[in-house]
Amino acid sequence: MRALFAALILAAAPLGAFAPGASAETPPPPQAERPEAAAPAPKPAEPDRAKRLDALFAALKAAPDDESAKEIAARIDVALTPSGTNTADLLISITSQATQAKQFDLAVELLDGLLRIEPDYLEAWNKRATIFFLREDYSDALVELRQVVAREPRHYGAWAGIAIICKEIGDDKRALEAARRALAVYPHLDAMVDMEKELAIKVEGRPI
C-alpha cells in the first residue's frame, strides 16, 4: 500500500480526517494547532494556465488508451507542480531531499513556513501529505490531501491518495467515493480502476 501511495502521490506532483459518517464531499474541520490548514475556496488560476489545464484535463478524460493518458497526465503533473516563485521551488527541492533522508521533522517545518507564504501551492500540501503518510499519520495526511482537492478538484493524484488512505483505515465507502472521483478525471488510472472494482463489490455487493 505504501508503494502504491508513493507512486500516485509523489509522481502526481499531490488526510482529522474522515470521521465515521462524515461526508466525502465535506472537508474536515481545521486543526487548531495548524490554522493554515483551513480550506479556502479554489483560487482562480492565471487565464492562460487555466485554459491550458482545462484543455489537458479534457484530453485526459477523453484519452483512448493507457499510453496516451499517461502522456497527458505527465503534462498535467508538470503544469501543476511549479509555484511561480524561485524561493518556493527551492524550498520544495530542499524538502524533497530532507524527506528522502527521512528528516521528516525538518521537511514539515520547511513546508509549514512555505505554506504561510504560498498557501495555494498545491505541491507543498501534497508533499506534506506524503510525509504524514510515511509517518503513518493518516489523519493529518487526509487533511493535507483535502487541501489539494479544495484548490484543484481535478487533482486525481490527491483523490487517489484519499482513496488509498481511507481503504487503509477501513473506510471502504469513502475510499470508493474517492476512487471514483479520481477516475472521473483520469479514467485510465490503473490503480484506481482495480481498487474501484474491488471496493464496489465490498460496499455495494456483486451485481445481479
C-alpha positions in Angstrom: 0.0 0.0 0.0 2.9 2.4 0.8 4.4 1.8 -2.6 1.1 2.4 -4.4 0.6 5.7 -2.4 4.1 6.8 -3.2 3.7 6.0 -6.9 0.5 8.0 -7.1 1.3 10.9 -4.8 5.0 11.5 -5.3 4.7 11.1 -9.1 1.4 13.1 -9.3 3.1 16.2 -8.0 -0.4 15.8 -4.6 -5.8 13.2 5.4 -8.6 14.7 11.2 -9.7 13.2 8.8 -12.8 11.2 7.9 -14.8 10.6 11.0 -17.3 7.8 10.6 -20.4 9.2 9.0 -18.7 12.3 7.6 -19.5 13.1 4.0 -16.8 12.5 1.4 -17.7 15.9 -0.1 -17.2 17.9 3.1 -13.7 18.9 4.1 -12.9 18.1 7.8 -12.7 21.0 10.3 -9.2 22.6 10.5 -7.0 21.6 13.4 -6.4 24.2 16.0 -2.7 23.8 16.2 -2.3 24.3 12.4 -4.5 27.3 11.5 -3.1 27.3 8.0 -5.0 24.1 7.2 -8.4 25.9 6.8 -9.6 25.0 3.3 -10.3 28.1 1.1 -12.4 28.5 -2.0 -10.3 27.4 -5.0 -8.1 30.3 -6.2 -8.6 31.2 -9.9 -5.6 30.3 -12.0 -4.0 32.7 -14.4 -6.1 32.8 -17.6 -3.5 31.1 -19.9 -2.6 28.5 -17.3 -6.2 27.8 -16.6 -7.1 27.3 -20.2 -4.1 25.0 -20.7 -5.1 22.9 -17.7 -8.7 22.8 -18.8 -7.6 21.5 -22.2 -5.3 18.9 -20.6 -7.9 17.6 -18.2 -10.4 17.4 -21.0 -7.9 15.5 -23.1 -7.1 13.2 -20.2 -10.7 12.3 -19.7 -11.1 11.5 -23.4 -7.8 9.7 -23.9 -8.5 6.5 -25.9 -5.9 4.3 -24.2 -3.5 3.9 -21.3 -0.4 5.2 -23.1 -1.9 8.4 -24.4 -3.5 9.0 -21.0 -0.1 8.6 -19.2 1.5 11.1 -21.6 -1.3 13.7 -20.9 -1.1 13.0 -17.2 2.6 13.7 -17.2 2.0 17.1 -18.8 -0.6 17.8 -16.1 1.8 16.9 -13.4 4.3 19.3 -14.8 1.7 22.1 -15.1 0.5 21.7 -11.5 4.0 21.5 -9.8 5.7 24.9 -10.2 4.8 27.6 -7.6 5.7 30.6 -9.7 8.5 31.7 -7.4 12.1 30.6 -7.3 12.1 30.7 -3.5 9.2 28.3 -3.2 10.5 25.9 -5.8 13.9 25.9 -4.0 12.2 25.1 -0.7 10.3 22.2 -2.3 13.6 20.9 -3.6 15.2 21.0 -0.2 12.1 19.4 1.4 12.3 16.6 -1.1 15.9 16.0 -0.1 15.0 16.0 3.6 12.2 13.6 3.0 14.4 11.2 1.1 16.8 11.4 4.1 13.9 10.6 6.4 14.4 14.0 8.1 10.6 14.3 8.4 10.5 17.0 11.1 12.7 19.3 9.1 10.7 18.7 6.0 7.4 19.5 7.7 9.0 22.6 9.3 10.1 23.8 5.9 6.6 23.2 4.4 4.9 24.9 7.3 6.9 28.1 6.5 6.4 27.8 2.8 2.6 27.4 3.1 2.4 30.5 5.3 3.9 32.4 2.3 2.2 30.4 -0.5 -1.0 29.0 0.9 -2.3 27.9 -2.5 0.9 26.0 -3.5 -0.5 22.5 -4.3 2.8 20.7 -4.3 3.5 21.9 -0.8 0.3 20.5 0.5 0.9 17.3 -1.5 4.5 16.9 -0.1 3.2 17.4 3.5 0.5 14.7 2.9 3.2 12.3 1.7 5.4 13.0 4.8 2.4 12.4 7.1 1.6 9.2 5.3 5.2 7.9 5.6 4.9 8.6 9.4 1.6 6.7 9.4 -0.2 9.8 10.5 -3.2 9.1 8.3 -5.4 11.7 9.9 -3.1 14.6 9.0 -2.3 13.1 5.6 -6.0 13.2 4.8 -6.3 16.8 5.9 -3.5 17.8 3.6 -4.9 16.0 0.6 -8.3 17.7 1.3 -6.4 21.0 0.9 -5.2 19.9 -2.5 -8.7 19.0 -3.8 -10.2 22.1 -2.3 -7.9 24.1 -4.5 -7.9 21.8 -7.6 -10.9 19.4 -7.5 -9.5 17.6 -10.6 -6.3 16.6 -8.8 -6.6 12.9 -9.4 -3.4 12.1 -7.5 -4.8 13.6 -4.4 -8.2 11.8 -4.8 -6.2 8.6 -5.3 -4.3 9.2 -2.2 -7.5 9.8 -0.2 -8.9 6.5 -1.6 -5.7 4.6 -0.6 -5.7 6.0 2.9 -9.4 5.5 3.5 -9.0 1.9 2.4 -6.0 1.5 4.7 -8.1 2.7 7.7 -11.0 0.5 6.8 -13.4 3.3 5.5 -14.3 1.4 2.3 -17.3 3.6 1.4 -15.3 6.8 1.3 -12.4 5.0 -0.3 -14.8 4.0 -3.1 -16.1 7.6 -3.4 -12.6 9.0 -3.7 -11.5 6.3 -6.2 -14.5 7.3 -8.4 -13.6 11.0 -8.1 -10.1 10.1 -9.4 -11.5 8.0 -12.2 -13.9 10.7 -13.2 -10.8 12.8 -14.1 -8.4 10.1 -15.2 -10.4 7.0 -16.4 -7.3 5.1 -17.3 -5.7 5.3 -13.8 -5.0 1.6 -13.4 -4.5 1.5 -9.7 -7.9 3.2 -9.2 -9.6 1.0 -11.8 -8.7 -2.1 -9.9 -9.5 -0.5 -6.5 -12.9 0.7 -7.6 -13.9 -2.7 -8.8 -12.7 -4.3 -5.5 -14.4 -1.7 -3.3 -17.6 -1.7 -5.4 -18.1 -5.4 -4.6 -17.4 -4.9 -0.9 -19.5 -1.8 -0.5 -22.3 -2.3 -3.0 -22.3 -6.1 -3.5 -21.9 -8.1 -6.7 -24.3 -7.1 -9.5 -27.1 -9.5 -10.1 
